[in-house]
Amino acid sequence: MKKIIIILFILPFLNLFAQDKVPLSDAELAQNEALMRSLAKDIFDLNGVPFVQPMVEAVNSISNDGFYNTAYIDNKKDAFSIKFSVHTMYGSVPSSKQWYRPQLPNEQFADSSLFQFSRFDFDFQTQTGSFDITDTAGLYYYLFKTLLNDGIVSGEILPPEKSATLLGSSKSTFNFRDGLLGELARRRIDSINQLGTPFGFQPISDSLANQIASTLNGLPSTIALPEGGSINQIFAAVPQIDIGLPYGFELNLRYIPEINYGKNIGDFGFWGFGLRHNISQWWNEENSQEKFQVALQFAMQGTNLSNVMEITSTRFEASAIMTNFNLHFSQRINNLFDVFGGLSYESINIINNYTYFLSHQIQVELYGNIPEDGYMKTSKAFTQEEIDRKANKDDKPQTAEITLTAEQIKYTLGLYKQFGDFDFYAAYSISQFNILNFGLSYKFDLK
């Protein structure tokens, strides 16, 4: 997947006072690293979560299906049985889960905000003032976000209406007009100078203003967003054991160890259990399969999903607890097959833990520059092999925890057929993710 991580566009700005031929000092390196981490956090908070989240929802939603295929349960007091089955789920991904609206970190400029990063001193006797920066990295990053806000408000920066999630596929970009960021910087510098001039503060020099504008004008005019995994369907196969108990009860058990499903999904595994009870036995004089059957079921599942995104080395782990309460029915037709259906209420609670690093290109820019003929190489001058080899020095990963809760109603309709000790069924469920569910089972009675 060819992606250019959005964080790259800030690099030249974060090195305003470093000349191309002069290596960064330790202090400058630490300052630039702090700035990049601030930007990485904002980029992740705004775009990383909506990019990955639909995949977590899809995988967990499709797993909470296929718990029943008939409402009939033997209600004899000595009824014991074991049934082994494999439930296969195939789900389509709705378009609403394939897109999100990307955002750039931006903030409206406020004069008072400068006090967060600076100290202003004014001598009333001499009527002169002094300006000292106490948080250079914070001030630079704040000013940069205000420039983006200025461009968005004026309509000179137009974020795309939508971009692909991990399930979708697109080549969306942020586009800047050449020279725009430099123009925005000059406007901001003019406003800061106007703010300080009446109090005797020294204005920002033309040389520094030109340097800032020139640096910003050197930023790329097109910033590509991740293209997504182009996942339109999700497929899963789940083993299940149903233990028939006396008086019309049945215990349902599921388990699958964590298995890697490829780079787009990662490692996924889960456990589950349910309890069913046939309630139609209480009004049927004879609880036979030929009569209309109704059953209630409660089920709970826990899932684990983990993956590492290639470009950003972002690691995410999602653990979910899902509950399913359903009322389902079945009716045998001409002693040939059963029609079954049901209505389910499902709730999902997902806890997502993310660990993310500076992008490989950013790490090369910070840690991997090598003077060649007196010049410093930038990240663009490195080959991908060099980037992969050098990008292993970020030992300060950032973390985030996101909790998602969701509820849905699911409608299911299907056909069930017995062949001796074997059962086959096929069903279709309608919810946020429409699911085709089919499976085969083998049952034997314990006498």
C-alpha positions as CSV (number, residue, x, y, z in Angstrom):
1,M,0.0,0.0,0.0
2,K,1.6,3.2,-1.2
3,K,0.9,5.9,1.4
4,I,2.6,9.2,2.3
5,I,2.1,9.9,5.9
6,I,0.5,13.3,6.4
7,I,3.0,14.3,9.0
8,L,5.8,14.8,6.4
9,F,4.6,18.2,5.4
10,I,5.7,19.9,8.7
11,L,9.4,18.9,8.5
12,P,10.9,22.1,6.9
13,F,8.8,24.4,9.1
14,L,10.1,22.6,12.3
15,N,13.7,23.3,11.2
16,L,13.3,27.1,10.6
17,F,16.6,28.0,12.0
18,A,18.7,25.1,10.8
19,Q,20.7,25.7,7.6
20,D,21.0,22.8,5.1
21,K,24.7,22.6,5.6
22,V,24.8,22.6,9.4
23,P,23.9,19.5,11.4
24,L,21.3,20.0,14.1
25,S,22.5,20.5,17.6
26,D,21.2,18.3,20.4
27,A,18.9,21.2,21.6
28,E,17.5,21.7,18.1
29,L,17.0,18.0,17.6
30,A,15.1,17.8,20.9
31,Q,13.0,20.8,19.9
32,N,12.1,19.4,16.5
33,E,11.3,16.0,18.0
34,A,8.9,17.6,20.5
35,L,7.2,19.5,17.7
36,M,6.8,16.4,15.6
37,R,5.4,14.5,18.5
38,S,2.8,17.2,19.1
39,L,1.8,17.1,15.4
40,A,1.8,13.3,15.4
41,K,-0.7,13.3,18.3
42,D,-3.0,15.7,16.6
43,I,-2.9,14.0,13.3
44,F,-3.6,10.7,15.0
45,D,-6.5,12.1,17.1
46,L,-8.1,13.6,14.1
47,N,-7.5,11.0,11.4
48,G,-6.0,7.8,12.8
49,V,-9.0,6.7,14.9
50,P,-11.7,7.3,12.2
51,F,-9.3,5.6,9.7
52,V,-9.0,2.4,11.7
53,Q,-12.2,2.2,13.7
54,P,-14.6,0.9,11.1
55,M,-12.4,-2.2,10.7
56,V,-12.8,-2.9,14.5
57,E,-16.5,-2.4,14.3
58,A,-16.9,-4.7,11.2
59,V,-14.8,-7.6,12.6
60,N,-16.6,-7.5,15.9
61,S,-20.1,-7.1,14.4
62,I,-19.8,-10.0,12.0
63,S,-18.6,-12.3,14.8
64,N,-21.8,-11.8,16.8
65,D,-23.9,-13.9,14.3
66,G,-25.0,-17.4,13.7
67,F,-25.8,-18.5,17.2
68,Y,-29.0,-20.2,16.3
69,N,-30.6,-21.9,13.3
70,T,-33.7,-23.6,14.8
71,A,-35.8,-22.8,17.8
72,Y,-36.5,-26.5,18.7
73,I,-34.7,-28.0,21.7
74,D,-35.6,-31.4,23.2
75,N,-37.3,-30.7,26.5
76,K,-37.2,-34.3,28.0
77,K,-35.8,-34.4,31.5
78,D,-33.1,-36.9,30.4
79,A,-32.2,-35.1,27.2
80,F,-28.5,-34.7,26.7
81,S,-26.7,-34.2,23.4
82,I,-23.6,-32.6,21.8
83,K,-23.6,-30.9,18.5
84,F,-20.4,-29.8,16.6
85,S,-20.8,-27.2,14.0
86,V,-18.9,-24.7,11.9
87,H,-20.6,-21.4,11.3
88,T,-19.4,-19.4,8.3
89,M,-20.1,-15.7,8.1
90,Y,-19.7,-13.5,5.1
91,G,-20.4,-9.8,5.5
92,S,-20.6,-6.9,3.1
93,V,-19.1,-3.6,4.1
94,P,-21.5,-0.6,3.7
95,S,-20.2,2.5,2.0
96,S,-20.8,4.5,5.2
97,K,-18.0,2.5,6.8
98,Q,-15.5,3.0,3.9
99,W,-15.2,6.8,4.2
100,Y,-14.5,9.5,6.8
101,R,-14.0,13.2,6.6
102,P,-10.3,14.0,7.1
103,Q,-9.1,16.9,9.1
104,L,-6.0,19.0,9.4
105,P,-5.0,20.2,12.9
106,N,-6.0,23.9,13.1
107,E,-6.8,26.5,15.6
108,Q,-8.1,30.0,15.5
109,F,-5.5,32.6,16.4
110,A,-6.0,34.5,19.6
111,D,-3.6,37.2,20.9
112,S,-4.0,36.0,24.4
113,S,-2.7,32.5,23.5
114,L,0.8,33.9,22.9
115,F,1.1,34.2,26.7
116,Q,1.1,30.4,26.9
117,F,4.4,30.2,25.1
118,S,6.0,33.6,25.8
119,R,6.8,36.2,28.4
120,F,6.1,39.9,27.8
121,D,7.9,42.5,30.0
122,F,7.1,46.2,29.8
123,D,9.2,49.0,31.5
124,F,6.8,51.8,32.2
125,Q,9.7,54.2,32.9
126,T,11.4,53.7,29.6
127,Q,8.2,52.8,27.8
128,T,9.9,49.8,26.2
129,G,9.0,46.2,26.1
130,S,10.7,42.9,25.7
131,F,9.5,39.6,24.3
132,D,11.0,36.2,25.4
133,I,9.8,32.8,24.1
134,T,9.5,30.3,26.9
135,D,8.2,27.4,24.8
136,T,9.7,27.6,21.3
137,A,8.3,24.3,20.1
138,G,4.8,25.1,21.5
139,L,4.8,28.6,19.9
140,Y,5.9,27.4,16.5
141,Y,3.3,24.6,16.5
142,Y,0.6,26.9,17.7
143,L,1.4,29.5,15.0
144,F,1.4,26.8,12.3
145,K,-2.0,25.5,13.3
146,T,-3.4,29.0,13.1
147,L,-2.1,29.4,9.6
148,L,-3.9,26.2,8.6
149,N,-7.0,27.6,10.2
150,D,-6.7,30.9,8.3
151,G,-6.5,29.0,5.0
152,I,-9.4,26.8,5.8
153,V,-11.6,29.7,6.9
154,S,-10.7,31.8,3.9
155,G,-11.4,28.8,1.6
156,E,-7.8,28.8,0.3
157,I,-7.2,25.4,1.9
158,L,-9.9,22.9,1.0
159,P,-9.6,19.5,2.9
160,P,-11.2,16.7,0.8
161,E,-14.8,15.9,1.6
162,K,-13.9,12.3,2.3
163,S,-11.1,9.9,2.5
164,A,-10.9,6.1,2.7
165,T,-11.0,4.3,6.0
166,L,-9.0,1.1,6.4
167,L,-12.0,-0.7,4.7
168,G,-12.3,1.8,1.8
169,S,-10.1,2.7,-1.2
170,S,-9.3,6.2,-2.5
171,K,-6.4,8.5,-3.3
172,S,-7.6,11.6,-1.4
173,T,-5.2,14.5,-0.9
174,F,-4.9,17.8,0.9
175,N,-4.0,20.4,-1.7
176,F,-2.3,23.8,-1.2
177,R,-1.8,26.5,-3.8
178,D,1.9,27.0,-4.3
179,G,3.1,29.9,-2.1
180,L,-0.1,30.0,0.0
181,L,1.4,29.0,3.3
182,G,4.1,31.7,2.9
183,E,1.4,34.3,2.3
184,L,-0.5,33.2,5.3
185,A,2.7,33.4,7.4
186,R,3.3,37.0,6.3
187,R,-0.2,37.9,7.3
188,R,0.2,36.4,10.7
189,I,3.6,38.1,11.2
190,D,2.0,41.4,10.3
191,S,-0.8,40.9,12.8
192,I,1.8,40.0,15.6
193,N,3.8,43.1,14.7
194,Q,0.7,45.3,14.9
195,L,-0.1,43.8,18.3
196,G,3.3,44.6,19.8
197,T,4.3,47.9,18.1
198,P,2.0,50.1,20.3
199,F,3.8,48.7,23.4
200,G,7.3,49.3,22.0
201,F,8.1,45.7,21.1
202,Q,10.7,45.0,18.5
203,P,8.9,43.8,15.3
204,I,9.8,40.5,13.7
205,S,12.6,41.4,11.2
206,D,12.1,41.2,7.5
207,S,14.9,38.7,7.1
208,L,13.2,36.3,9.6
209,A,9.8,36.9,8.0
210,N,11.3,36.1,4.6
211,Q,13.0,33.0,6.0
212,I,9.7,31.7,7.4
213,A,7.8,32.4,4.3
214,S,10.4,30.8,2.1
215,T,10.5,27.7,4.3
216,L,6.7,27.4,4.2
217,N,6.6,27.9,0.4
218,G,9.0,24.9,0.1
219,L,6.4,22.6,1.6
220,P,4.7,20.1,-0.7
221,S,1.5,21.4,-2.3
222,T,-0.1,18.0,-2.3
223,I,-0.3,15.7,0.8
224,A,-1.6,12.2,0.2
225,L,-3.8,10.5,2.7
226,P,-3.7,6.7,3.3
227,E,-5.5,4.8,0.5
228,G,-7.2,2.2,2.7
229,G,-7.3,-1.6,2.3
230,S,-10.0,-1.8,-0.3
231,I,-12.0,-4.3,1.8
232,N,-15.6,-4.8,0.6
233,Q,-16.3,-8.1,2.3
234,I,-15.3,-9.9,5.5
235,F,-15.2,-13.6,5.9
236,A,-15.0,-15.7,9.1
237,A,-15.5,-19.3,10.1
238,V,-16.3,-20.1,13.7
239,P,-16.4,-23.5,15.4
240,Q,-19.3,-24.0,17.9
241,I,-20.3,-26.7,20.3
242,D,-24.0,-26.9,21.4
243,I,-24.7,-29.0,24.5
244,G,-28.3,-30.0,24.9
245,L,-29.6,-30.1,28.4
246,P,-32.8,-31.3,30.1
247,Y,-36.0,-29.3,30.1
248,G,-35.4,-27.5,26.8
249,F,-32.1,-25.8,27.6
250,E,-29.0,-25.6,25.5
251,L,-25.5,-24.3,26.2
252,N,-23.5,-22.8,23.3
253,L,-19.7,-22.5,23.3
254,R,-17.4,-20.8,20.8
255,Y,-13.6,-20.4,20.8
256,I,-11.0,-19.7,18.2
257,P,-7.4,-18.8,19.0
258,E,-5.8,-15.7,17.6
259,I,-5.0,-16.2,13.9
260,N,-3.4,-13.7,11.6
261,Y,-5.7,-12.7,8.8
262,G,-3.2,-10.6,6.8
263,K,-1.8,-7.2,7.0
264,N,-5.1,-5.3,6.8
265,I,-6.8,-7.1,9.6
266,G,-4.0,-8.5,11.7
267,D,-4.4,-11.1,14.5
268,F,-8.0,-11.9,15.5
269,G,-9.5,-14.4,17.9
270,F,-12.4,-14.7,20.3
271,W,-14.4,-16.7,22.8
272,G,-18.2,-16.9,23.3
273,F,-20.9,-18.7,25.2
274,G,-24.7,-18.6,25.1
275,L,-27.7,-20.2,26.8
276,R,-30.9,-21.0,24.9
277,H,-34.3,-22.0,26.2
278,N,-37.3,-23.3,24.2
279,I,-40.3,-21.4,25.6
280,S,-42.9,-22.8,23.2
281,Q,-42.8,-26.1,25.2
282,W,-44.8,-24.3,27.9
283,W,-47.9,-23.9,25.6
284,N,-47.4,-26.9,23.3
285,E,-48.9,-30.0,24.7
286,E,-46.4,-32.0,22.7
287,N,-43.1,-30.3,21.9
288,S,-42.4,-31.8,18.5
289,Q,-40.4,-30.3,15.7
290,E,-43.5,-30.1,13.4
291,K,-45.0,-27.5,15.6
292,F,-44.2,-23.8,15.6
293,Q,-41.2,-23.3,17.9
294,V,-40.1,-20.2,19.8
295,A,-36.9,-19.8,21.9
296,L,-35.0,-17.2,23.8
297,Q,-31.2,-16.9,23.9
298,F,-28.6,-14.8,25.7
299,A,-25.0,-14.8,24.4
300,M,-21.8,-13.1,25.2
301,Q,-18.5,-12.9,23.3
302,G,-15.1,-11.5,23.8
303,T,-12.8,-10.7,20.9
304,N,-9.2,-9.5,20.5
305,L,-7.9,-7.8,17.4
306,S,-4.3,-6.5,17.0
307,N,-2.3,-5.2,14.1
308,V,0.6,-3.0,13.1
309,M,0.0,-0.4,10.3
310,E,2.9,-0.5,7.9
311,I,3.6,3.2,7.2
312,T,3.3,4.7,10.7
313,S,4.2,1.6,12.7
314,T,1.0,2.2,14.7
315,R,0.1,-0.7,16.8
316,F,-3.5,-1.1,17.9
317,E,-5.1,-3.6,20.1
318,A,-8.9,-3.8,20.4
319,S,-10.7,-5.9,23.0
320,A,-14.5,-6.2,22.8
321,I,-17.3,-7.5,24.9
322,M,-20.5,-8.2,23.0
323,T,-23.9,-9.2,24.2
324,N,-26.7,-10.6,22.2
325,F,-30.3,-11.1,23.4
326,N,-32.6,-12.6,20.8
327,L,-36.0,-14.1,20.3
328,H,-36.1,-16.6,17.5
329,F,-38.6,-19.0,15.9
330,S,-38.8,-21.9,13.5
331,Q,-41.5,-23.8,11.6
332,R,-41.1,-27.1,9.7
333,I,-42.6,-26.9,6.2
334,N,-44.1,-30.2,4.8
335,N,-41.6,-32.2,6.8
336,L,-38.9,-31.0,4.4
337,F,-37.1,-28.1,6.0
338,D,-37.5,-25.5,8.7
339,V,-37.9,-21.8,8.1
340,F,-36.3,-19.9,11.0
341,G,-35.9,-16.2,11.9
342,G,-35.3,-13.9,14.8
343,L,-34.9,-10.5,16.2
344,S,-31.7,-9.7,18.1
345,Y,-30.6,-6.8,20.3
346,E,-26.8,-6.5,20.2
347,S,-24.5,-4.2,22.2
348,I,-20.8,-3.8,21.8
349,N,-18.2,-2.2,24.0
350,I,-14.8,-1.9,22.4
351,I,-11.6,-0.7,24.1
352,N,-9.0,0.3,21.6
353,N,-5.4,0.9,22.7
354,Y,-3.0,2.5,20.2
355,T,0.7,2.8,20.4
356,Y,2.1,5.0,17.6
357,F,5.6,6.2,16.6
358,L,7.0,8.9,14.5
359,S,6.8,7.9,10.9
360,H,9.8,6.2,9.3
361,Q,10.5,9.2,7.1
362,I,10.3,11.5,10.2
363,Q,12.8,9.3,12.1
364,V,15.2,9.5,9.2
365,E,15.0,13.2,9.1
366,L,15.6,13.5,12.9
367,Y,18.2,10.7,13.4
368,G,19.5,9.6,10.1
369,N,20.9,12.7,8.3
370,I,24.3,12.1,6.8
371,P,26.5,14.9,5.5
372,E,27.4,14.2,1.8
373,D,29.7,16.8,0.1
374,G,28.9,19.2,2.9
375,Y,25.2,18.9,2.5
376,M,22.6,17.2,4.7
377,K,20.4,14.6,3.1
378,T,16.7,15.1,3.7
379,S,14.2,12.2,4.0
380,K,13.3,12.7,0.3
381,A,16.9,11.8,-0.6
382,F,16.9,8.5,1.1
383,T,15.8,5.2,-0.6
384,Q,13.1,3.1,1.0
385,E,15.8,0.6,2.0
386,E,17.7,3.3,3.9
387,I,14.5,4.5,5.6
388,D,13.7,1.0,6.8
389,R,17.2,0.5,8.0
390,K,17.5,3.8,9.9
391,A,13.9,4.2,11.3
392,N,14.4,2.2,14.5
393,K,15.3,4.9,17.0
394,D,12.0,6.2,18.2
395,D,11.9,4.9,21.8
396,K,9.2,7.3,23.0
397,P,6.0,5.9,21.5
398,Q,2.8,7.8,22.3
399,T,-0.3,6.0,23.4
400,A,-4.0,6.6,23.2
401,E,-7.1,4.7,24.5
402,I,-10.4,5.0,22.7
403,T,-13.6,3.4,24.0
404,L,-16.5,2.8,21.6
405,T,-20.0,1.6,22.5
406,A,-22.6,0.7,20.0
407,E,-26.1,-0.9,19.8
408,Q,-28.0,-2.4,17.0
409,I,-31.0,-4.4,16.1
410,K,-30.5,-7.4,13.8
411,Y,-33.1,-9.2,11.7
412,T,-32.4,-12.8,10.6
413,L,-34.2,-15.1,8.2
414,G,-33.0,-18.6,7.1
415,L,-33.6,-22.2,6.1
416,Y,-32.6,-25.2,8.2
417,K,-32.5,-28.9,7.0
418,Q,-31.7,-32.1,8.8
419,F,-29.9,-35.1,7.1
420,G,-29.9,-37.8,9.7
421,D,-27.3,-36.7,12.3
422,F,-26.1,-33.8,10.1
423,D,-27.7,-30.4,9.9
424,F,-27.3,-27.7,7.3
425,Y,-28.5,-24.1,7.4
426,A,-28.2,-20.8,5.5
427,A,-29.4,-17.4,6.8
428,Y,-29.2,-13.7,6.0
429,S,-29.0,-11.1,8.7
430,I,-29.7,-7.4,8.2
431,S,-27.9,-4.9,10.5
432,Q,-25.1,-2.3,10.1
433,F,-23.2,-5.0,8.3
434,N,-25.4,-7.4,6.3
435,I,-24.3,-11.0,6.8
436,L,-24.7,-14.2,5.0
437,N,-24.4,-17.1,7.5
438,F,-24.3,-20.8,6.6
439,G,-23.0,-23.9,8.3
440,L,-22.9,-27.6,8.8
441,S,-23.2,-29.5,12.1
442,Y,-23.1,-33.1,13.4
443,K,-25.1,-34.1,16.4
444,F,-25.1,-37.2,18.6
445,D,-27.3,-37.9,21.7
446,L,-25.9,-38.9,25.0
447,K,-28.0,-41.7,26.5
